[in-house]
Amino acid sequence: MQGFWASCLSRFEKELPAQQFNTWIRPLKLDASAAPSGELRLLAPNRFVLQWVKERFVPRIETMGAEFFSSPIRVSLTLETADAPEPIKTSAPAIRAARTPAPRSPHAERSSLIPEFSFDGFVAGKANQLARAAALQVAEHPGTSYNPLFIYGGVGLGKTHLIHAVGNLVLAQHPSARVRYLHAAQYISDVIRAYQQKSFDEFKRYYHSLDLLLIDDIQFFTGKDRTQEEFFYAFNALIEAHKQLIITCDTYPKDLAGM
């Protein structure tokens, strides 16, 4: 895995602004302990980096792995500190001696939302106040206005924070809502997996049944014809059912080739 991780570092350094790369990717370390075949184990310096990388970058690493090895890989993240060595991906609940937060609903657990991202914690300014107002309107009345909601903006303007805030508020008001946040790279990986496993019926059932779908950085769909096709089907299914769709992008819609 050492050669693959070196390749990942090189690609991330080219794809990301220097500040993002140095903040989130460079601190990660390759776990030198033995790992099962097809698994990349990474060490994160703290829980915030671990959670952020899991939500934001693991799908991209999995996509890189599928390209590098010509087969799917699994990525696990573990805290580098000794106080909590458990991997982030686990089938059993972690046992903690410290204070345990209030349990979240099963729907919230499956949403992949970062619970700390809220409207109250969002730093609003002239560059994003309109986006915040539209997002708040959507969160309070999903599926009725601004549907789909397209949030465009450069790096650091709070697009990811904003759509997590929408998802968290919707779940707070409607705990049984089916909400899912994911980075565009994860959606691409899901399409690839459905193609390899011939499970597109299951793929469609899942995505078409959501009440709120939040996709970050949709510019990654550029040049991905099959992904664009499946997203088109999901887009139509959700809009026709009056379900909410929110997508973010760092480029103008007109510059999204093929979409």
N, C-alpha and C positions, 0 to 999 in steps of 0.2 A: 504493500500500500504506500510505501514511501515515495515511489516514483509518481504514483497517481496524485498524492497530496501535494507534491512539488508542482505538478502540472496545474492543480487547482489554484495554488497560491499565485502562480504566474498569470493565470487567466483572470482571477479576481483583481489582481493588481492593475491589469489593463482595463477591466470593465468598470471598476468602482472609483469614485473620487478618492484621493489620497487619505482624506480624513476618515471616511468610512472604512477603508481597507485597514488603516492603522488602528482604528478603534475596535472593530469587530473580528476581522480575519487574522491579522498578524498575531494577536495574543493566543490564538488556538495552538495547541501542541498535539502532535501525533502521539497516541498512546503506544509506548514501546512494548507493552505486554502482548502476549499471543492473542490473536483474534480469529474467530472462525472465518473460513474462506468467504469472500464476498461481503465482508463487513469492515467499514472504516470506523475506527474508534478515535475520538478527539477529546482533548482535555480543555476545559474552559476555566479561566481564572476566577470567575465568580458567577453567582446565580443569574445576574442580570444579563451578562454576556451569553451564558448558556441558553436562557429563554429566548433572547433576541435572535441568536444564530439559529436556534431550532425553528422559530417561526419564519424567519426572513431568508436564511441562506441554505438550510439543509435541503430543501427541494431542488435548489440549483446544483448543489453538490451531487445529489442523486442523479440529476440529468447528466452532469459531466461524467459520472461513473458509468452510466449506461452507454455513453459514447466511447469512453476509454476502454471498457472491458467488453463491450457488445453484449452486456447482460445487466440486469438490475443489481444494484448493491444496496446494502443497509448502512445507514449512518447512525452511530450512537454518540451521545455527548455525556461526559462525566465531569463533575467538579474536580479540579486539580487539588483542592484542599482536602484534608483527611476527615473533615467533620461530616461530610455527606457524600460518600463515594458512589452512590447508586447511579446507574445510567438513567438518562432522561426518559428512555423508552423502556417500559417495563409492564408486565402483565399483572403485577400485584401492587397494591397500594404501598407507598413508602411509609415506614414507621419512623416517626420523629419524636424526640424527647422534648423538643421545644414546643412553644405554643402553636397549636394547629388552627389555621384559619377556618372560617365557617364553610361547610361543604357546599359545593356548587352543584347545580342540577346536572343530570346526565347530558342534557342538551348543551349546557354551557361547557362541560368537559370536552364534548366532541366538536365544539365550534372552532377550536384553535385560536380563540381570542386571548389577548393579553389583558387581564382584568384591571391592571393599573392604568390603562389608557382610557380616560374619560373626557367628557366635555369640560368638566371643571378644571382639569389639569392641562387643557389645551391652551397653548400660548397664541392668542389671536393678534393679528396685525392687519395693516392695509392689504398685504399680499394675499391673505387667506380668509378675511372676514366674510366674504361672500360665500366661499366654500363651506365655512363653518355654519352659516345661517341655513344654507340648503341642506347640509347634512343633518342638522338638528330637526329641521322640518320633516325630513325623511324618517328619522328615528322615531319621531312622535306619531307619524302617519305613514307607515311603510306601505308601499304599493299604490299610493293614491296620487302622489305628486313627485315630480323629478324622477321619473322611472323610465329608463335607467338613469342613474346619476353618474355622470362622468366627471371625475376630479382630475384636472390637469395642473401640473406645477413642477418646478425644479426640485432638486434634492434639498432636503432640509426645511421644506415649507409645511411639513406636518401631515402629508397625505395619509401615511400609514396610521399615525395616531388617530386621525379623524375617522377613518373607517372602522377602526377597532372601537372607538367611542360610540359609533352608531350601533354596532353589534352588541356591545355591552348594555346600552340603554334599552334596546329592543328586548334583550333577554331579561333585563330587570323588570320591564313592564309586562312581558309575555314569556314567562319561564318555560313554557312548552314549545316555543317557536323553534323551528329547525333552522339554525343559523350556521354558516360556515365561512370562515376566512381562510384564504390561501394565497400564496404568491403564485404568479402566473407560471413559474417554473414547475410548481407542484401540479398544477392542472395539466401541463404538458406531460409530466411523468405519469399522471393517471391515465392520460390518453394512450401513451406508449404501453403501459401495463395492460390496459384493456385490449389493445391490439394484439399484444403477445399472448395473452391468456384467452383471447376470443370471448371477452366478457363485456361487450358494449351494451348489452341489454341491462345488466346490473349497473354499469356506469351511468346510463341514461336515467334509470329509475332513481338513483341516488341524487344526482344533480338536479333533475327536473322536479324532485319532490321538496326542495328546500323552500323555506319562506323568505330567507334573506341570503343572498350569495354576494360575498365581498372578494373581489379579485384585485390584487395589487400588481402594479407594473405590467399592464397588459401589452406594452410594447414588445415583450418577449415573445408574443404570438407571431410577430412578423416573420414571414418565411415558413411558418409551420402550417401547411395547408390542411392536414387532417385535424389538427387542434382547432384551427379556425372554423372548420366545418362543424365539429362537435360543439364548439362554443355558440355557433349560430343556432343550432338546434336548442341548446339550453336557454339561450337568450329568448327565443320565440316562445318556448314552453313557459318560462317564468313570467314574461310580460303578459301573455294571454291569460295566465292564471291570476293575474294581479299580484304577483309576488315581486319583491324588491330586488333589484340588481344594482350594485355599485362597483364601479371599476375605476382604477387610478392609472395614470400614465405620466411619463415625464416628457412627452413630446406632443405636438399638436395632432388632433385626430386625422387631419388631412395627410399627415406624414406616415400614417400606419399603413404600410404597403399591404394590399390584398384584403383589407378589412373595411 
